[in-house]
Amino acid sequence: MQRSALGRTKLEVPIVGLGAGFVGIPTANRAAQEYDGKPGGMQDALGVATVHQAIEAGSTLIDTAPLYGATRSETIIGKALAERPDLAAKATVTTKVGQLAGGQGTIHDYSYDAVMAHVEASQERLGQETFDVLYIHDHMDIPMEDVMGQDRALGALRKLQDQGTLKYVGTAANDPETNAAYIETGEFDAAVVPEAWSLLNQLAAEHILTAAENHNVGLVVATPVERGLLATGPTPGTDYLARNFSQRCLDHVSKIQNLCEDHGIPMVAAALQWCTRHPQVATTVPGARTPEEARANAEAGATHIPESFWTDLEPMIQHFEIGVDR
């Protein structure tokens, strides 16, 4: 597995990690249907096996959040690491603060006390006393002063840094413009960037990449394979969570798939490695559900891709409007 420096941090990470938002969910359609903090779809044994496979294959960076599976993702990861201390010693687990799944929907709370409580609960679920990175999660439509104040989320994370519980702070917003605004402050060492950087989506080029370069913020790209489309190619009957792919887009993906086949390169390898060709992008965290997906993603990060392929691919990289409200 290739590795890269995470911006201005002193962390070195694999270019393909494990996004744990869907870990242990057996089918893609079930993952799409039971997302948004619902715990029912995650199966513990399958999730634990997926975490083990990811680390064994070289995807030693694991990204999670209390929201995922209504804390079930963190619990599964904690169980997996407790069962295999040898793998736990190799793993870097990052999680998030400020957002939880509640009985009446998602709860957002970026107060100092709430963030401290979130971290304490994550420590217990994950079996970790310290964290390399904690991200402020999905702070869209929240006034920045309600997140960045000394008595708010950022102040709590700074206190945890002072205590030695935390090394670096990050932003992780599902909205590219929100991420860009927080990166531009210079306060954050790393950022999880979904919905903004893939072979089909170049929104990050508008503001995020420049802001990250200005402050040497390490970028962690989420949704790099567009809910699986850039791993398998168009598959009839698949529910692509929060995506509305036009027929023109699907036809274009088929052309990329044909190019990959001509070069003998898995499309998932091209999709993941293309993201990290930008010097500010340290890693990707595709959302593996099963051990098979985790291994395929890790192998994609270790695949050798010659420059001749990138030259042929370059004219095919296009931006599509693919997001939908869900």
N, C-alpha and C positions, 0 to 999 in steps of 0.2 A: 504494500500500500504506500503510495506517495504521501508525504506529509508536508505541512506548510506552517509558517508562523502566523499566529492570529493577531494581526495588526501590531499595536504597540504593547500588547501583553507579552509576557515571557513564556507563553504557552505555545507548544507545537502540537498540531492536531492532524489527523488523517484527512485527506481531501474528501472522503466519504464517511460520514458518521451514520448514526441511527436516529431518525426522527421517531419519537415514541407516541405520537398522537393516535395511532391506530394499532399499536402493538397488541398481538394476541387476538385480533378480529379475523375470523377465518376466511371471509370473502370480501371482495372489493365493494360490492353493492351494499353489503351489511355495514361496512365501514362508513359509506356515504349516508346511509339511512339513520345510523345511530350515533352520528357525530354530535358536536355541540354539548359536550359534557355529560352525555348519557353513559352510565357504567355498564349496561347490560351486554354489549357486544364483545367485551374483552374476556378472553379465557386465560386463566392464570397459567396453566401448564404450557399452553401455546406461546403465551407472552414470555415466560421465563426461557423457554427454548430459543425464542427469537433473539432475546438479549444475549444469551450464551453464544449463539451462532455468530452474531454480529461482532462481538469482541474477539472470538476465536479467529474470525476471518480478517481482522484488522481494523474494523470500524469501531475504534475504542472511544470515540466521542458519542455520548448519548444525550440527546436533548429532549426534555420533558417539561411538564407543567402540571400544577394541581388541577387545572381545568380538564386535562385529558382523561376521559373516562371517569370524571368526578373523583379524582385522586387515585383511581385504579391503576393508571399508568405508573405513577410513582411507587405504589405498593408492589406492583409486579417487578419493577426494576430493583427495588430494595430486596425482594425475595431472591431474585436471580443472583444478585451480588453476594448475599449472605450464604447462598448455597455453594458458590464458587469463589472463595477468597482469592484464588490464583488469578481469576479473571478480574475481580474487583480491583486488584492491585494495578492492572493495566488501564482501567477505565477512567475517563473524565466525564462526570455527570453534571450537566447544567440544568437548572430549572428556573422557574419564573415566579413573580410576585404580583399581587394586585388584582387577580381575577380568579374566581372560584365558581364552581357549578352549584347552584342552589335549587331548592325545591320548586321555586317559581321562575327559574331561569338563571342566567349568568349574573353573578354579583361582582361589581367592580368596587374596590375600596383601596385607595392609594394613601391612606392615612399612615402615620408612623406606627401606631400600635397594631394596625391590621397587618402591615408588612412584617413586623416583628413576629406576629403570630403565625403568618403564612410560612415564614422561614423555619420557625420552630417545628411546625407540623411536618414540613418537608424533610427536615432533618430526621425526624422519627420514622417517617415512611421509608425514606431512602437508606436509613442506617448510616448517615454521614454527619459528621460534626462540622466539617468545613466545606466550602465550595470555591471552585476556581472562578466561576462566573454565575451571577444571578441577574436575570433580565426583568425589567419592568414590562408587564405584559398587557398588550392591547389597550393602550391608554388613548384610544381615539375619542374625539369629542369631549375630552376632559381638558379644562384650562391648564396650561403648562405649569402655572404657579401652584396648582393643586397636586401636582406630581413632583415638582422639583424643589419645593420648599424644604427648609431644614427640619420642619415638623411633619414632613410628608414622606413619600416613598424613597426619594433619593437621599434624604436625610437619614432615614433608617438604614439604608445600604451603606452609607458612609460610616455610620456608627459600627456596623458589623465589620467593615474594613478595619476600623480602629481597634476592634476587639480581636482581630485575627481570624474571624469566622469566614471572611470573604476576601478574595484577592481583587476581583475586577467586577465592574458594573456594566450592564448592557441594557439596550432597548430592544424590544421585540414586539412590533406592531403589525397587525394584519393589513394595515393601510400604508402604502409606500410613502405618501406625503407626510404622515405622522412620523414614520421612521426618519425621514430626511430631516425634518425639523429638529428632532432630538439629537441626531448625529451632528447637525450643524452647531449645536451648543458647545461641542468639545468636551462635554462632561462624561461621555461614555467611551469605554474601551472596546466594546464589541457590540454587534447588532445582529439579531436574527432577522433576515429579510425574506418574507414570503411574498408571493404574488407580484414579483417584480423583476426576476432575472432567470430567463430560460431561453431555449432556442426559439420559443414562441412569444416571449414577453421581455421587452427591454425597457420597461418603465424605470428601472434603476438608473439608467443612463441619464435621465433628466436631471436628477438632483442627488440621489443617494451616493453614487460612485464618487462624484466630485467632493461632496462633504466628507466622505470616508477618507479620501486621499488627503484632504486638507488637515485632518486630525489623526491620520493613521489609525482609523478604527477598523478592527478586523470584522469582516462580513461573513456570516454564516447563512448560506442560501437555503431556504426552505421552499417547498413545492418545486424543486428543480426538474422533475419529470412530469409535471402537470397532471397530478393525480393518476399517474400510470400510463398516460397516453404516449409519452416519449420513452417508455420502457417496452411496451407491447405493440405499439402501433394501434390504429383504429380497431376496436373490437365491438361488434354489434351487441347491444343489450347492456353495456356498461354504464353505470351511473357515475359520472365524473363529478364529484362533489364541488359545488360552487363554480362550475365551468359550463360554458355554452359554446361549444366548438362548432363553427360554421362548416359546411361541407367543403368550402375552399381551404379552410385550415386543415381539416382531416385529410384532404387530398395532398396537401403540402407535406404533412407528416409522412404519408406513404412514400413520397418522393425522397424524403430524408432517409426513410427506412431502406429504400432501394439502394441509395448511395452507400449506406453502411454495409449492406449485404455485399455490394460490389467490392468493398475494401476488406471484407471479412472482419468487421468491427461491430460488436453489439451496439444497438442504438442507445441503450441505457448508458453505456460507457461514454459515447459521444456526448450525450445530454449532460451527464454529470461533470465530465472533465471540461466541457466547454465553459461551464460556469466558472471554474477555478482558473481559467486562463487569464482572467483579469487579475492583476497583481494584488488588488485589495480584497479579493474573495479567497478566504483561506480554506473553506470547506463547504460541503453540502450536507443536508440532513434529510434525505428522502425517507418517507414514512413507511418503513417495512412493517408488514402485518405478521409475517410468518418467517420461519427459519430460511426457507427457500428464497424469499425476497431479500432477506438480510444478506445471505451469501452472494446472491447475484449482484446486489449493489456494491458489496465490498470488492468482488472480483472486477466490477466495472472500474473501480478506482485504481486497480492494479494493472489494467489493460494497457499495453503499449500502443499509442496512436501516433503514427508518423505525421510530420508536417504536411506531407502531400495530401493527406486526408483533410486537414483543416483548410488547406487552400481550396480544395474542391467544395467544402461545406460552406465556406464564407458567403458566396452569393445566395445561398439558400436561407440564411438567417433573416427572419422577418418578424415584425411585431404584429400581433393579432389582438383585437379586442375580444377577450375570451371570458372575462369575469361576469358573473351574474349575482344578483342579490339572492340570498337564501335565508 
